[in-house]
């Protein structure tokens, strides 16, 4: 009888040791999970930053093509949203219905984004251009400087989620739609002479089917394991995100929205250069 009690006690201790995990072991499990770089929504902290090479263009109402390197930095992670800011010196040109301008080293582009924490959905976006540009006559740039100011205040209603977390190979569904509300102004000589706006307009983006797959991509000689979320429409619209769990953000992103008649409402390509 005593022998049976001893055996029973030993079995109970063994089972209990497998059921109850020490706090240190739970911490180790979380560490292992983080190194697996899965497709869950990342958790950002103030100071996190990502540097991308970007190319952006638009040919609706006014034309511009800009490119350069830009570093997005988390400056606030309170409440239910993240706030990111960036500032850079872009290269490129504007064509504002007869006003041709070319960016210089005295031209700055600044951005401020608000993103919902639970899915990294876009809530609002502010983009500002200011500084000294050179005047262009057709394809010829003249050595005539002029001060230019422009801004885009954009809100997304509802919040626009381009990455359908959690991600896994073979997932499919519909990317959420939104209405993009714009407030735009562009002016010369510190904004004293308007050349466009202020103007308010909107564009409705309807839901679009997507597929998700696991892939590897190489950017600037560095290879990333990514979840590729690819969505395309018959009108030519494309939304492609290459999300890297290792980076905690997209390693590459492509947004292309045509307007019709050969014009481009908005085009944006991001490629990761560095992160911390």
PALUM-44480 format. One record per atom (N, C-alpha, C): x negated, y negated, z negated. Coordinates in steps of 0.02 Angstrom, whole numbers, plus 50000, padded with zeros to 5 digits. Each point is the difference from the previous one (the first is absolute). Example, Ala and Ser with C-alpha at 12.3 -4.5 7.8 and 13.67 -1.06 7.14 Angstrom:
BEGIN
493405028449610 500454994150000 499554994050000 500184994750036 499584994149997 500394994549963 
! end
This chain:
BEGIN
499585006050000 500424994050000 499574993850000 499484999949957 499554994249996 499644999150067 499815005750031 499644999650064 500444996850053 500655001550001 500464997050048 500064992549989 500014997849935 500054992949984 499374996350024 499435003249991 499374996850021 500004999250076 500205005350036 500024999750074 500494994550022 500594999749967 500494994950016 499734993149989 499634999049945 499724993449984 499484998050053 499595004850020 499494998650051 500334998050066 500525003750020 500354998350062 500314993049997 500294998349942 500314993449990 499484994550008 499405001049971 499464995050004 499774999150072 499945005750036 499784999750070 500514996250042 500645001849992 500524996650038 500034992649983 499944998449936 500044993049978 499414996050029 499415003250004 499424996450027 500084998450073 500395004250037 500124998650071 500564994950010 500454999649951 500584995550007 499834992949980 499634999149945 499844993449975 499334997850028 499994994550040 499394997650031 499754994049960 499365000149979 499734994349964 500044993650041 500034994249965 500054993650033 499414998950047 499405002349980 499414999250042 500085003750066 500345005849998 500115003950061 500484996550046 500534996749972 500474996250040 499644994450036 499554996749965 499614994750031 499595002650058 499705006149990 499615003050053 500445001650061 500615002349987 500465001550054 500154993750041 500114994349966 500134993850035 499404997950041 499405001149973 499394998250036 499945004250064 500145006549993 499985004450058 500514997950052 500604998249977 500544997950045 499794993850040 499664995349966 499794993950033 499485001550054 499575004949988 499495001550050 500275004050059 500615002649994 500305003550056 500274995350052 500114993649982 500244994950047 500665002250032 500515001049960 500635002350027 500404994250029 500625001550021 500404995150035 500504996449957 499874999449935 500454996249957 499844992650004 500464995949975 499894992850000 499394998349956 499514996450026 499414998349959 500174994849947 499594999849948 500074995049948 499424995250007 500164993750015 499484995050008 499904996149936 499434996949994 499844995749943 499734993350025 500054994949958 499724993550018 499255000850014 499784997350055 499315000550020 499885005150056 500475004750011 499935004750055 500004996050066 499585002050047 499984996450063 499815004550058 500234998050061 499865003750061 499834994950054 499465001450037 499804995650055 500165003450066 500364996650043 500215002650065 499764995550056 499875003150057 499954996150062 500714999850029 500234994050019 500684999450025 500004996750068 500495001950040 500164996750063 500754998850001 500204993750007 500714998249996 500174995650060 500585001350030 500214995950056 500764999350002 500224994850036 500714998650007 500104996150065 500525001650037 500134996450063 500724997750005 500344999649944 500704997850001 500044992949971 500304995450037 500064992949982 499334996350006 499475002849974 499334997250006 499525005950001 499404998950027 499535005550008 499404998949954 499765005549972 499354999749967 499705007049997 499355000149997 499635006249989 499434998449952 500005003349943 499504998749948 499685006749979 499384999649978 499665006049975 499484997949949 499755004949963 499494998749950 500015005249945 499624998849947 500005004349941 500354996549943 500425003749964 500384997049946 500015004749940 499924997349940 500005004049939 500634998549960 500425005149992 500604999549959 499845002049928 500174995849952 499835001249930 500634999549957 500085004949955 500564999949953 499864994849946 500444995049994 499914994749950 500515000449944 500525004150009 500525000649948 500345006850008 500065003849945 500365006450002 500535000349945 500264994249982 500514999849947 500695001450029 500485001049956 500705001250020 500055006050048 500404999350053 500115005650045 499644999250067 499584994950006 499684998650064 499254998749993 499655001150055 499304997950005 499984993550040 499524995849984 499864994050040 499285000550025 499914999350066 499355000350030 499864993450037 499374997949998 499804994050036 499395001450042 499914995950052 499425000750044 499864993350034 499374999050018 499804994050036 499435001950046 500014997450062 499485001750048 499944994550052 499495000650041 499904995450056 500105004050065 500574999250032 500155004250058 499694997250064 500005004450051 499804998050067 500625000650044 500064995550050 500555000850046 500294993450023 500585000550034 500304994250032 500754999749987 500274993950004 500724998749997 500204996750066 500605001650024 500294996450056 500714998049978 500094993649985 500634997649971 500404996150050 500135003050058 500414996650049 499674993850029 499395000750021 499644994450029 499424997749957 500015001749936 499444998449956 499565006249993 499404999750027 499545005549994 499484998649947 499905004649954 499544999149944 499575006249992 499374998949979 499555005549986 499724999349929 500015005549962 499764999849931 499244998849999 499784996749946 499284998749990 499795002649931 499374998849982 499765002049934 500334995949944 500344994750019 500364995849951 500745001649998 500195005650029 500695002349999 500085005449946 500524999649960 500135005149949 500695003050008 500045006449983 500645003649997 500075002849930 500554998649967 500125002749933 500675003750000 500045005149958 500615004249995 500185001349927 500635001249989 500255002149934 500575004850012 499925006149975 500505005350009 500295002149933 500645001450000 500335003049941 500275006850021 499805005349963 500185006850018 500305003649940 500545003650011 500345003749947 499575005849978 499955001049934 499545005149974 500215007150016 500645001449998 500215007150004 499935003050069 499894995950054 499915002850066 499564995750046 499694994849972 499584995450038 500394996650056 500664999249989 500414996550050 499864992650000 500044996950060 499874992850007 500614996049977 499884995349954 500544995749976 499954993050031 499404997250003 499904993450030 499284999450024 499904995150043 499354999150032 499924992750020 499454997049980 499864993050019 499334999950036 499984996850058 499404999550040 499894992750017 499404997449987 499864992950013 499364999250040 500044995650050 499414998250040 499874992649990 499374998249993 499844992849996 499264999150015 499834993850020 499314998550013 499894996950068 499385000050021 499814996950063 500005005250057 500374998250053 500025004050061 499714995850057 499835003350055 499794996650060 500575000350051 500074994750040 500524999650050 499815004250061 500485003550029 499905004150059 500434997550057 499704999950060 500364998450062 499975006350043 500545003850001 499995006450034 499525004749966 499515002550037 499505004549971 499374996349978 500004993450007 499414996049984 500084996949931 499505000849956 500014997049934 499604993550002 500314994549979 499684993550000 499714998649931 499444996549996 499704998449935 500364994249965 500665000649995 500414994849969 500345003149938 499804998249940 500295003049940 500684996749983 500425004149969 500654997649979 500225004049939 500324996749952 500235003549940 500695003150013 500075006349980 500615003850012 500235003349935 500654999949988 500295003349942 500595004250022 500055006049975 500575004250015 500145004949944 500645001949992 500165005049949 500595004350023 500005006049974 500575004650007 500205002149930 500624998749982 500285002749938 500495005550020 499875006149980 500395005750023 500285003849940 500645001750004 500325004349950 500315006050035 499995005649966 500285006250027 500635001749960 500575000650034 500635001349967 500375005850035 500005006149971 499715001849936 499245001050005 499685001649943 499295001649999 499845005250053 499454998850038 499845004350057 499445004849982 500175006449996 499525005249983 499785003650064 499364999250017 499735003150061 499675006849987 499895001649936 499705006549982 500495003749955 500295005450025 500545003649964 499725004849947 499744997349945 499745004249946 500565004249970 499845006049972 499355003450002 499875003050069 499375000550020 499825002450066 499775007349997 500185003850051 499765006850006 500055002150073 499605004850019 499965002350069 500675002850023 500244997650057 500645002450027 500604996049979 499924995149956 500574996049978 500264995850058 500664999050002 500314995850052 500624996849970 500244994950035 500594996449976 500064993550037 500274994949965 500114993450030 499644994849958 499584995950033 499724994249965 500554994949990 499994996749943 500534995349984 499984994050046 500574997150014 500044993950039 500004993949955 499964994250031 500004993849961 500184994250046 500144994249970 500054993850037 499414995749979 499614997850050 499414995949986 500204992750008 499994996349945 500214993050000 499394995550002 499964995850051 499424995750012 500154992749986 499534996649971 499994992749997 499314997850025 499994996450057 499374998750035 499914992650013 499384997649993 499844993150017 499284999650025 499884995850050 499334998850025 499944992650018 499444997049980 499924992950013 499274998050006 499894994150028 499334997350009 499874994549949 499364998549989 499794994649955 500345000649932 499825005549965 500235001449932 500775000549996 500305002150057 500725001050002 500414993950014 499674994450015 500374993750013 500365000050067 499735003850049 500315000450066 500235007250012 500665001349997 500255006850011 499915002150072 499805006350010 499985002950067 500475006050004 500205002649942 500505005350000 500335000249930 500665000050000 500365000749938 500054993549961 500215000449935 500155006349966 500605003750030 499945006450004 500505004150033 500145006249958 500635002049998 500205006149965 500315004850051 499765006050001 500305005150043 499885006849968 500315005150027 499945006749971 499975005250054 499765005849981 499985005750045 500215006149960 500485003850026 500245005949965 499625006150026 499715003849954 499665006350016 500455005749976 500275003850046 500445005549982 499595006049979 500295004749961 499635006149980 499745003750061 499435003249991 499675003450056 499745006849975 500095005450040 499775006649978 499245000549998 499755003749950 499285000849992 499835007349988 499365001650010 499725006549981 499364998749961 499825004749957 499404999449959 499575006250010 499354998950010 499545005650010 499344998649965 499645005249981 499344999249970 499485000150056 499554995049999 499504999550053 499354997349971 499494999950041 499374996749984 499884994650052 499804994149978 499824994750047 499324997249980 499644997450050 499354997149988 500034992650017 499804995849952 499994992850009 499314997549978 499664996650045 499334997449985 499545005549972 500015005750033 499575005849984 500195003349934 500564998249969 500215003249938 500655003850013 500025006349976 500585004350011 500465000149940 500654999550012 500504999949947 500515005550013 500195003549946 500595004350002 500614995749988 500485000250046 500564995449996 500665003750013 500534996849977 500685001750021 500194995050054 500135002450060 500204995750055 500764999650004 500274994249988 500724998850006 500114996450067 500325003350046 500074997350068 500744999250017 500184993950020 500694998550020 499994996050064 500395002250050 500044996550064 500724999850024 500164994650037 500674999350028 499954999750076 500575000950033 500014999850072 499824993150028 500114994749960 499844993350024 499254998449996 499605004849976 499294999049995 499754998349931 500454998849952 499804998449932 499605005749970 499464998349964 499585005049968 499834997849929 500055004749953 499794998949931 499595006349981 499354999349996 499575005649986 499554998349940 500065003849947 499594998949940 499585006249987 499354998949988 499545005449983 499824999049926 500385003249956 499914998949928 499475004749972 499534997249963 499475003949969 500084999849924 500105005849969 500035000349927 499354998149967 499445001650034 499344998249974 499934992449993 500264996450048 499964992750001 500564996849959 500565003649994 500584997149965 500374995050042 499915000350066 500324995350046 499925002850070 500244996350050 499915002350069 499284999250021 499745004950037 499344999450031 500074996750068 500605000650028 500144996850065 500754999050005 500214994750034 500724998950010 500104996450066 500535002050034 500184997050064 500744998049997 500144993750014 500694997750005 500074996550067 500485002150040 500114997050065 500754999450011 500234993850007 500714998750009 500094995750063 500265002950055 500114996050061 500644995849994 500034994950040 500604995850001 500435001250062 499685002550052 500355001050063 499714995550054 500075002150062 499744996050055 499254999450001 499675004949969 499275000049999 499694995949945 500404996949957 499734996149945 499935004249937 499544998049957 499875003649938 500244995849941 500475002649962 500234996249942 499474999949946 499675005749988 499455000249952 499595006250010 499344999249996 499545005750006 499454999249947 499865005449963 499504999749948 499645006749996 499334999850000 499595005949990 499524998749942 500005004449950 499554999749943 499545006050001 499354999149987 499535005549993 499564998649939 499965004949956 499644999149936 499244999450012 499694995349964 499284999150001 499685001649933 500354998449944 499735001049935 500564999649948 499885002849941 500504999549947 499665001049932 500334997549947 499745001049932 500584999649952 
! end
